[in-house]
Amino acid sequence: MTSAMARTNTGSDTDVLAVRLTAPERAGLQALADGLAGPALVDDPGWQRQARDAGGRLPPRLAAALRSFRHDPGPEGTFTVGNLPVPAALPPTPAVPESVERAATVPAALAVLLGAELGAVIAYREEKHGALVQNVVPVPALAGSQSNGGSVRLEFHTENAFHPHRPDYVGLLCLRPAHEDQVGTQVASIRRALPLMDEGCAAALREARYLTEAPPSFAGAGLSRPHPVLSGAPEDPDLRVDFHATRALDEGAQKALAQLREALWAVRADVVLRPGDMVFVDNRLVVHGRVAFTPRYDGTDRWLHRVFVHLDHRRTRASRPGNGAVLD
């Protein structure tokens, strides 16, 4: 592959932006991750500085691809990196609530390295105790929940749709795949869905006629203020919705929300992640969800690392005590 990014067919009529590392690129990234791995903690500001510095030594083709995605995420709003040097030998998949990766392991270092090339890796104090690298794993106690620990179908949603400082990007790094290559993640882009909607419904979605409830992980956060679902340029809007937690304030707004859901469902794409694959989702343009699956809870279940990224770190300064990476 000679270009920075290539279009890879997903099995439908949908293409996604993707890079697969060559053997020399993988070896170079392995050396960077090995240099960051050790007894330090990912959440330590000193370690984060080292990771940002190491980002200047990413394989040039990968760095260029990430910059291109940051400039314009394309119609799908997703970017996948393949053949990352995730270790073959892993501990058992965690199966407890609030699971995070505090240790500077090689996979955690990879997730932060790539995320930091897009912007600032951040977290929320009320969600998983403010850990920068979080585990997405099935948890028995959460099996029926609309959460990253559940195993029922997860509704399409903007990550942290209720929050005024939502992530600009969500990164998911696969350590261990779903059993039998089951689809784990589904995505849908407003850039694909908007042409399927009528202007009346799109206009309703641009008005502050919706409320979104915080997920259970944000204890006590309650409801958002009334907000639009679509904002920004009418022909290329940003999207803010959670089809489990967003409710309309009137019948017309509800009709528009239902049409949006139908349009997004029509353009959805399946993302099958295998070990060493990492997908970044532009959280301003793309909703993501998960199909239902049956975990085994035997240490071999699907295991992803998740990171959040902000493009403009300055705009959240008032919410980040000590100018750190965690938002209150």
Buried (B, 14 or more C-beta within 10 A) or exposed (E): EEEBBBEEEBEEEBBBBBBBBBEEBBEBBBEBBEEBBEEBBBBEEEBBEBBBEBBEBBBEBBBBBBEBBBEEBBBBBBBBBBBBBBBEEBEEBBBEBBBBBBBBBBBBBBBBBBBBBBBBBBBBBBBBBBBBBBBBBBBEEBBEBBBBBBBBEBBBBBBBBBBEBBBBBBBBBBBBBBEEEEBBBBBBBBBBBBEEBEEEBBBBBBBEBBBBBBBEBBEEBEEBEEBBBBBEEEEEBBBBBBBBBBBBEEEBBBBBBEBBBEBBBEBBBBBBBEBBBBBBBBBBBBBBBBBEBEBEBEEBBBBBBBBBBBEEBEEBEEBBEEEBBBBE
